[in-house]
Amino acid sequence: MTTGRDTRTPRRGRGLAAALASALLAVSPVAHSADLLDGIAAQVGTEVVLISEVKRIADPIEKRMRAGGVEEAEIADMKAEVLDSLIENRLLDLTAQRAEVEAEDDEIDQTIASIAAENRISLDTMRRSVEAQGLSYEEYRQKIAQEIVRQKVMGGMVRSRVEVTEEDLRELFDERYSDQPSGGVEAHVYHLIVPAIERKRWALDIACEEAAEARARIEDGEDFIVVASETTPTSPDLGWLPYEDLAAWMLDGIRPLRPGQTSDVIGLDFGCSVLHLVDRREVRPRTFEEVKPELEQELYGRAFERESRVMLDKLRKQTFIEKRGVFAGGGRLEFEAAP
């Protein structure tokens, strides 16, 4: 039995691959005429990948990796992955050209609106952000259209090959929910954490001062998630958490709160935190029928990703691909890092 809807188009890839796909929808400059002189990183059929394109994505990632003390070999592997991702995009572009696949204006508008909503900004703010980075809004729309077309092409090639059975869904449900609590209370919590550089009094004091400033901004009306994202190393949205799973400091922090309220700054050994209680509710075991849609979407996404990889490998074998210059040979990539 095959379940699911043919209209679903999950994100391609996870980890670095997902970040690269998202980068095509993010606000970033495109290649201008000066960039075209930097050379070709790879030939893909009748298309090319420029060195500047690889650097534009790889340089910010490399900067963060170096700051974290990552070894040269891992940085080189990252650059190779970036190039491979761009090669795959060119393969999809060629397929789209042959199939004459296009993106409609309303699809572009809807995608841009979704990106703005996910980033909690208005369309006007997004337009200003795009233009502030030297990219015209029309060029940005073209980038969005290109990614929509790629997703259409991949969906058309892969969707019919994806199957999620009732047995698969039952197995995942048992794996995930067999030990769910039968009762109690759970809370939907946002958290903001300012880590202390060192576990010393002065470092903790600085962290708590910063957390207090962030809390004041939230009290003045700024979005909790937006403010928290500036300091919190993980997602500020912790989702629904059973009381029995909460650390004592977190439980003490949210117990006095009513939904919609924010805690005072909480000093910890590793930094300072602020909690926000979105809502609380009685725990009720989730049934298979309740969670079936989200389990189905997850399994569909996994299968779609797996079949996408098979299809991309097939396209690679059918297309002339040549890596050039410092990229020739597909080994370590040594171009100069961003300052």
C-alpha positions as CSV (number, residue, x, y, z in Angstrom):
1,M,0.0,0.0,0.0
2,T,1.3,3.4,-0.9
3,T,0.3,6.3,1.3
4,G,0.8,10.0,0.9
5,R,0.2,12.8,-1.6
6,D,2.0,13.4,-4.8
7,T,2.1,17.1,-4.2
8,R,4.7,16.9,-1.4
9,T,8.2,18.1,-2.2
10,P,10.5,17.5,0.7
11,R,13.8,19.4,1.1
12,R,16.7,17.8,-0.7
13,G,19.5,16.6,1.5
14,R,20.4,17.0,5.2
15,G,23.3,18.5,7.0
16,L,25.7,20.3,4.6
17,A,23.6,19.4,1.6
18,A,20.5,20.9,3.2
19,A,22.4,24.1,4.0
20,L,23.6,24.3,0.4
21,A,20.0,24.0,-0.9
22,S,18.9,26.6,1.6
23,A,21.7,28.9,0.5
24,L,20.0,29.2,-2.9
25,L,17.0,30.6,-1.2
26,A,18.9,32.9,1.2
27,V,19.8,36.5,0.6
28,S,23.2,36.4,-1.0
29,P,24.8,38.2,-4.0
30,V,25.1,36.6,-7.4
31,A,28.1,36.6,-9.7
32,H,28.8,40.0,-11.4
33,S,30.9,40.6,-14.4
34,A,34.1,40.9,-12.4
35,D,33.5,37.4,-10.9
36,L,33.3,35.8,-14.3
37,L,37.0,36.3,-14.8
38,D,38.0,34.0,-11.9
39,G,37.8,30.8,-13.9
40,I,35.8,27.6,-14.3
41,A,35.7,25.1,-11.4
42,A,33.8,22.4,-13.4
43,Q,32.3,21.8,-16.8
44,V,28.9,20.1,-16.6
45,G,27.6,19.3,-20.1
46,T,27.1,22.7,-21.7
47,E,27.0,24.4,-18.3
48,V,29.8,25.6,-16.1
49,V,30.4,26.1,-12.3
50,L,32.6,29.2,-11.6
51,I,35.2,29.2,-8.9
52,S,33.5,32.3,-7.5
53,E,30.3,30.3,-7.0
54,V,32.2,27.7,-4.9
55,K,34.0,30.4,-2.9
56,R,30.8,32.3,-2.2
57,I,29.3,29.3,-0.4
58,A,32.4,27.8,1.0
59,D,34.2,30.9,2.4
60,P,31.7,31.7,5.2
61,I,31.5,28.0,6.2
62,E,35.3,27.8,6.1
63,K,35.6,30.9,8.3
64,R,33.3,29.3,11.0
65,M,35.1,25.9,10.7
66,R,38.5,27.6,11.2
67,A,37.2,29.5,14.2
68,G,36.2,26.2,15.7
69,G,39.6,24.6,15.1
70,V,38.5,22.2,12.4
71,E,41.3,20.3,10.7
72,E,42.4,21.2,7.1
73,A,41.2,17.8,5.8
74,E,37.7,18.4,6.9
75,I,37.7,21.9,5.4
76,A,38.9,20.5,2.1
77,D,36.2,17.9,2.2
78,M,33.6,20.6,2.8
79,K,34.8,22.5,-0.3
80,A,34.6,19.3,-2.4
81,E,31.0,18.8,-1.1
82,V,30.1,22.4,-2.1
83,L,31.4,21.8,-5.6
84,D,29.5,18.6,-5.9
85,S,26.3,20.3,-4.8
86,L,26.7,22.9,-7.5
87,I,27.4,20.3,-10.1
88,E,24.2,18.6,-9.1
89,N,22.3,21.9,-9.5
90,R,23.8,22.2,-13.1
91,L,22.6,18.7,-13.8
92,L,19.1,19.6,-12.8
93,D,19.3,22.8,-14.8
94,L,20.2,20.9,-17.9
95,T,17.3,18.5,-17.3
96,A,14.9,21.4,-16.8
97,Q,16.0,23.0,-20.1
98,R,15.4,19.8,-22.0
99,A,12.0,19.3,-20.4
100,E,11.1,23.1,-20.7
101,V,10.2,23.3,-17.0
102,E,9.5,26.8,-15.7
103,A,8.4,28.6,-12.5
104,E,5.2,30.6,-12.6
105,D,5.1,34.1,-11.0
106,D,2.7,33.1,-8.3
107,E,4.9,30.2,-7.3
108,I,7.8,32.6,-7.0
109,D,5.7,35.0,-4.9
110,Q,4.5,32.2,-2.6
111,T,8.0,30.9,-2.1
112,I,9.4,34.4,-1.2
113,A,6.5,35.0,1.2
114,S,7.3,31.6,2.9
115,I,10.9,32.5,3.3
116,A,10.0,35.9,4.8
117,A,7.6,34.2,7.2
118,E,10.1,31.6,8.3
119,N,12.6,34.4,9.0
120,R,9.9,36.4,10.8
121,I,10.5,39.5,8.6
122,S,8.2,41.5,6.3
123,L,8.5,41.4,2.5
124,D,9.7,45.0,2.5
125,T,12.4,44.1,5.0
126,M,13.5,41.2,2.8
127,R,13.6,43.4,-0.3
128,R,15.8,46.0,1.6
129,S,18.1,43.2,2.8
130,V,18.5,41.8,-0.7
131,E,19.2,45.2,-2.2
132,A,21.6,46.1,0.6
133,Q,23.8,43.2,-0.4
134,G,24.1,44.4,-4.0
135,L,21.5,42.1,-5.5
136,S,18.5,43.5,-7.3
137,Y,15.1,42.2,-6.3
138,E,14.6,40.9,-9.8
139,E,17.8,39.0,-9.7
140,Y,16.7,37.5,-6.4
141,R,13.4,36.4,-7.9
142,Q,15.4,34.7,-10.7
143,K,17.4,32.7,-8.1
144,I,14.2,31.6,-6.4
145,A,12.7,30.6,-9.8
146,Q,15.8,28.6,-10.5
147,E,15.5,26.6,-7.3
148,I,11.7,26.1,-7.8
149,V,12.5,24.6,-11.2
150,R,15.1,22.3,-9.8
151,Q,12.7,21.0,-7.2
152,K,10.1,20.5,-9.9
153,V,12.5,18.5,-12.0
154,M,13.6,16.3,-9.1
155,G,10.1,15.8,-7.9
156,G,9.0,14.7,-11.4
157,M,11.8,12.2,-11.7
158,V,11.6,10.8,-8.2
159,R,8.0,11.1,-6.9
160,S,6.7,8.0,-8.6
161,R,9.5,5.9,-7.1
162,V,8.8,6.8,-3.5
163,E,6.7,4.4,-1.5
164,V,5.7,4.6,2.2
165,T,3.7,1.6,3.5
166,E,1.4,1.2,6.4
167,E,3.9,-1.3,7.9
168,D,6.6,1.3,7.7
169,L,4.4,3.8,9.5
170,R,3.5,1.4,12.3
171,E,7.1,0.4,12.8
172,L,8.2,4.1,13.2
173,F,5.2,4.7,15.5
174,D,6.2,1.8,17.8
175,E,9.8,2.9,17.8
176,R,9.0,6.5,18.7
177,Y,5.9,6.3,20.9
178,S,5.9,2.9,22.6
179,D,7.3,4.4,25.8
180,Q,5.3,7.7,25.8
181,P,4.0,8.9,29.2
182,S,0.4,8.0,29.9
183,G,-0.3,11.2,32.0
184,G,1.1,14.3,33.7
185,V,1.7,17.8,32.4
186,E,3.9,19.1,29.6
187,A,4.9,22.6,28.6
188,H,5.8,24.3,25.3
189,V,8.9,26.3,26.1
190,Y,11.2,28.8,24.4
191,H,14.6,29.4,25.9
192,L,17.4,31.9,25.6
193,I,20.8,31.0,26.8
194,V,23.9,33.2,26.9
195,P,26.9,30.8,27.5
196,A,29.7,32.0,29.8
197,I,33.2,31.9,28.2
198,E,34.6,30.6,31.4
199,R,33.0,29.2,34.5
200,K,34.2,32.1,36.6
201,R,32.2,34.8,38.5
202,W,33.1,37.6,36.1
203,A,32.2,35.6,33.0
204,L,28.9,34.6,34.5
205,D,28.1,38.2,35.5
206,I,28.8,39.3,31.9
207,A,26.5,36.5,30.5
208,C,23.7,37.5,32.9
209,E,24.0,41.2,31.9
210,E,23.7,40.2,28.3
211,A,20.7,37.9,29.1
212,A,19.0,40.8,31.0
213,E,19.5,43.1,28.0
214,A,17.9,40.5,25.7
215,R,15.0,40.0,28.1
216,A,14.4,43.8,28.2
217,R,14.2,43.8,24.4
218,I,11.7,41.0,24.5
219,E,9.6,42.8,27.1
220,D,9.7,45.8,24.8
221,G,8.0,43.8,22.1
222,E,10.8,42.1,20.1
223,D,10.2,38.5,19.0
224,F,11.6,36.0,21.6
225,I,12.8,33.6,18.9
226,V,14.6,36.3,17.0
227,V,16.3,37.8,20.0
228,A,17.2,34.3,21.4
229,S,18.7,33.2,18.1
230,E,21.5,35.8,18.5
231,T,23.0,34.0,21.5
232,T,21.5,30.5,21.8
233,P,23.6,27.8,20.1
234,T,20.7,25.5,19.5
235,S,17.1,26.1,18.5
236,P,15.3,28.4,21.0
237,D,12.1,26.5,20.5
238,L,12.3,23.4,22.7
239,G,8.8,22.2,21.7
240,W,6.5,20.3,24.1
241,L,8.4,18.8,27.1
242,P,6.9,16.6,29.9
243,Y,7.5,18.1,33.3
244,E,9.2,14.8,34.4
245,D,11.9,15.4,31.7
246,L,12.7,18.9,32.7
247,A,15.9,19.8,34.6
248,A,15.1,21.2,38.1
249,W,16.2,24.7,37.2
250,M,14.0,24.8,34.1
251,L,11.0,23.4,36.0
252,D,11.4,26.0,38.8
253,G,11.7,28.7,36.1
254,I,8.4,27.9,34.2
255,R,6.2,26.6,37.1
256,P,5.2,30.1,38.3
257,L,4.6,31.4,34.7
258,R,1.3,31.7,32.9
259,P,1.2,31.0,29.2
260,G,2.8,34.0,27.3
261,Q,5.0,35.0,30.3
262,T,8.8,35.2,30.4
263,S,10.9,34.3,33.3
264,D,13.5,36.4,35.0
265,V,17.2,35.8,34.2
266,I,18.3,32.4,35.6
267,G,21.9,32.1,36.6
268,L,23.5,28.7,35.8
269,D,27.0,27.1,36.1
270,F,27.5,27.4,32.3
271,G,25.8,30.7,31.6
272,C,22.5,32.6,32.0
273,S,19.1,31.7,30.6
274,V,15.6,33.2,30.1
275,L,12.6,31.0,29.6
276,H,9.2,31.7,27.9
277,L,6.2,29.6,28.5
278,V,4.2,29.3,25.3
279,D,1.5,27.0,26.8
280,R,1.0,24.0,29.1
281,R,-1.4,21.1,28.8
282,E,-2.2,17.7,30.3
283,V,-0.3,14.9,28.8
284,R,-2.4,12.6,26.7
285,P,-0.9,9.6,24.8
286,R,-0.8,10.3,21.1
287,T,-2.6,7.8,18.9
288,F,-1.3,6.3,15.7
289,E,-4.0,8.2,13.7
290,E,-3.0,11.5,15.2
291,V,0.7,11.3,14.4
292,K,0.3,9.4,11.1
293,P,0.6,12.5,8.9
294,E,3.9,13.7,10.5
295,L,5.3,10.1,10.4
296,E,4.3,9.8,6.8
297,Q,5.9,13.1,5.9
298,E,9.2,12.0,7.7
299,L,9.4,8.6,6.0
300,Y,8.4,10.2,2.6
301,G,11.3,12.7,3.0
302,R,13.8,10.0,3.8
303,A,12.7,7.9,0.8
304,F,12.6,11.0,-1.5
305,E,16.2,11.8,-0.4
306,R,17.3,8.3,-1.1
307,E,15.8,8.1,-4.5
308,S,17.0,11.6,-5.3
309,R,20.6,10.4,-4.7
310,V,20.0,7.4,-7.0
311,M,18.6,9.7,-9.7
312,L,21.5,12.3,-9.4
313,D,24.0,9.5,-9.7
314,K,22.3,8.3,-12.9
315,L,22.4,11.9,-14.3
316,R,26.1,12.1,-13.5
317,K,26.8,9.0,-15.5
318,Q,24.9,10.3,-18.5
319,T,26.6,13.8,-18.5
320,F,30.1,14.9,-19.3
321,I,31.6,16.3,-16.1
322,E,35.1,17.7,-15.8
323,K,36.6,19.4,-12.7
324,R,39.2,21.9,-13.7
325,G,42.1,23.9,-12.2
326,V,42.6,23.4,-8.5
327,F,39.5,21.2,-8.6
328,A,40.9,18.7,-11.1
329,G,41.2,15.2,-9.6
330,G,38.4,15.7,-7.1
331,G,40.9,15.7,-4.2
332,R,41.9,18.4,-1.7
333,L,40.8,21.9,-2.7
334,E,43.4,24.6,-1.9
335,F,42.1,27.9,-3.0
336,E,42.8,30.9,-0.8
337,A,40.5,31.2,2.2
338,A,38.3,34.2,2.9
339,P,39.9,36.9,5.1
